[in-house]
Amino acid sequence: MKKFLYTVGLATVILLNAAVVRASNDVYYTNLNGIEMTQTEYDNLVSQAFTEDQIARMDEYEFNDRKDSHGTIVGENTQYIRIRTTIINGIKYTVSTPLSELQYNQGVLQAQQPTYSPNVSGNYYDGYFYDGYLNLATHIINFDDYTFIYKLDSYWDIMPTDQYNDIMGIGIDSSKIHIASLIAFREDWQTTSDVFGYTTDHWPKIESTGGSVIYELPDLSNLKNLSSYMYFFIAKNQNVGTLSYISAVGNYAHATAYYDPDATNGIYDNHQATIGGLYIGSPYASHYNIVSLATAEFVGTW
């Protein structure tokens, strides 16, 4: 599949006021972009696994696309992950560890701040380490007898150390279902001075085994938080009959080196979202830290 950098927009806004909830028969909520929503429209977005922050920052295009659809979250799973970067013999090593929600929250509160420049290695820094904290949430949303969405959210509470091109992906069971839409994607951040920014730039990849996006992280030096999400519609394969179980396997790969997604036979062509998680081929695998799977499951009749 030919790849494209999808660019819908890049925006930065300064937070002047919190989102407003109005006492009105018609306008229930006004988000940071001035989009007025009825309670039904707001509830519809929540029913599709959009978080409070995502609704607050939503642009008009996505709002108009999703406001009239009411879904039911029928499967979800969240993984809490610590990504530790350590300098050993002058070389940076990055290791991810799954945590309980309690361990994660405690770690965020007590996270060691970097005592070295994260993008520097060398013997001078031996023994120092820095922890990034990421949570990854996968959702399966049902709308009717024919329509399901797979959605994956990532949220950095403590920033990572490397600012390159990360990968998000959702693996699917290709024997049962296929992706039936383009991939929607958005990345948001908030600076320590409460400036919000976002982009929808990404390199999408749709295959029979799943869908993924490569996207560039922003300048991490003064961020309070960083988040992104992707989603797509799925459909049953022909002649599979009634399904009683489907799963969405969300996964994330954090890059520790730069690779150009547009390079011939580069990282774009050498990664894949599968039911077993993200696969990254050599020589790129050694510079991507693939975290724990966040697998959402639906058990029912479809």
C-alpha positions, -999 to 999 in steps of 0.1 A, spaced: 0 0 0 14 34 -9 19 56 21 8 92 26 14 117 54 -22 126 63 -24 163 72 -57 177 83 -43 205 105 -19 218 130 -31 242 157 -19 257 189 -42 276 212 -36 293 246 -59 283 274 -78 313 285 -108 297 302 -119 262 311 -146 247 290 -180 259 300 -211 239 309 -241 262 303 -275 260 319 -295 260 287 -321 238 271 -301 236 240 -264 241 248 -251 217 274 -214 221 269 -190 244 250 -155 231 243 -122 250 241 -128 255 203 -161 272 210 -181 242 197 -215 242 214 -230 207 222 -264 195 233 -264 170 261 -274 143 236 -244 151 214 -220 152 244 -233 118 256 -230 104 221 -193 112 221 -188 97 256 -205 66 244 -179 63 217 -150 62 242 -140 99 237 -126 111 270 -134 144 287 -101 159 275 -107 147 239 -142 162 238 -128 195 252 -102 197 224 -123 182 196 -124 202 163 -155 209 143 -148 184 116 -146 154 140 -175 167 161 -198 169 131 -187 135 120 -194 117 154 -220 138 172 -251 120 160 -239 84 166 -246 66 198 -225 36 207 -219 12 235 -185 3 248 -186 -35 248 -149 -42 254 -120 -22 270 -86 -27 285 -60 -4 299 -23 -10 304 -1 11 328 35 12 318 68 27 331 95 33 305 129 36 321 159 50 303 193 42 320 228 51 310 252 21 313 288 23 301 279 55 283 250 39 264 213 45 268 190 15 274 152 18 275 131 -9 292 93 -9 296 76 -25 326 38 -31 331 24 -17 364 -8 -19 384 -29 12 383 -19 19 419 18 15 412 14 37 381 -2 65 400 23 64 428 51 64 402 37 95 385 36 113 418 71 102 427 88 102 393 124 111 393 131 141 373 159 139 348 194 148 362 209 147 327 199 159 293 177 130 280 191 132 245 227 129 257 247 97 264 282 92 277 302 79 306 297 111 326 260 102 330 265 65 340 240 54 366 214 80 360 180 70 348 147 87 339 112 73 340 84 80 315 48 69 324 24 59 297 -11 44 298 -26 27 268 -64 20 265 -81 -1 239 -119 1 233 -144 -19 212 -175 2 205 -207 -12 190 -234 8 173 -257 -17 157 -258 -51 142 -233 -42 116 -211 -15 130 -181 -17 154 -152 7 160 -118 -2 174 -102 27 193 -67 31 209 -57 59 233 -22 67 246 -15 91 274 19 102 287 17 115 323 54 118 325 72 125 292 95 100 274 131 109 269 133 106 231 115 128 205 112 108 173 85 89 153 64 66 175 40 40 164 5 31 176 -14 1 162 -44 -22 167 -41 -58 156 -72 -77 144 -81 -113 137 -79 -114 99 -98 -147 97 -129 -129 111 -129 -92 103 -113 -65 82 -108 -28 85 -137 -10 68 -126 27 69 -97 51 69 -78 55 102 -87 86 122 -58 100 143 -51 130 165 -22 139 188 -26 165 216 -2 181 241 -3 207 269 27 227 280 37 236 315 24 272 308 -10 257 297 -6 262 260 -25 235 241 -13 222 207 -24 194 184 -17 178 151 -34 152 129 -3 145 108 4 108 105 15 80 82 -14 55 82 -10 18 74 -39 -5 68 -34 -43 63 -54 -74 67 -38 -80 101 -45 -45 116 -41 -8 113 -13 15 126 0 50 124 35 65 126 36 100 140 62 125 152 63 135 189 64 173 195 91 191 215 90 174 249 111 199 268 82 217 286 52 195 283 28 187 311 11 159 292 10 143 257 -18 121 243 -29 106 210 -57 84 197 -66 64 166 -97 45 155 -112 27 126 -144 8 117 -144 -29 112 -166 -53 93 -171 -90 92 -154 -110 65 -177 -127 39 -191 -161 49 -178 -161 85 -213 -165 99 -221 -155 135 -192 -144 156 -192 -149 194 -158 -134 202 -136 -106 187 -106 -88 201 -88 -55 195 -50 -57 203 -37 -22 211 0 -17 211 26 11 212 62 14 201 84 42 215 113 52 192 148 58 206 163 68 172 151 87 141 139 68 110 123 86 81 88 70 74 91 80 38 124 61 32 123 32 7 121 -1 26 122 19 58 103 17 91 69 22 73 75 -10 52 90 -29 81 64 -27 108 30 -43 111 0 -44 135 -10 -79 142 -32 -99 167 1 -106 185 9 -69 188 32 -46 168 60 -63 148 90 -43 138 116 -58 116 154 -55 117 174 -33 119 147 -10 133 135 -33 161 165 -25 183 155 12 184 118 7 193 106 -2 227 73 -21 223 52 -20 254 26 -44 269 -5 -53 249 -38 -36 258 -63 -62 245 -100 -54 245 -124 -83 241 -161 -86 231 -180 -117 240 -215 -119 225 -234 -125 193 -225 -107 161 
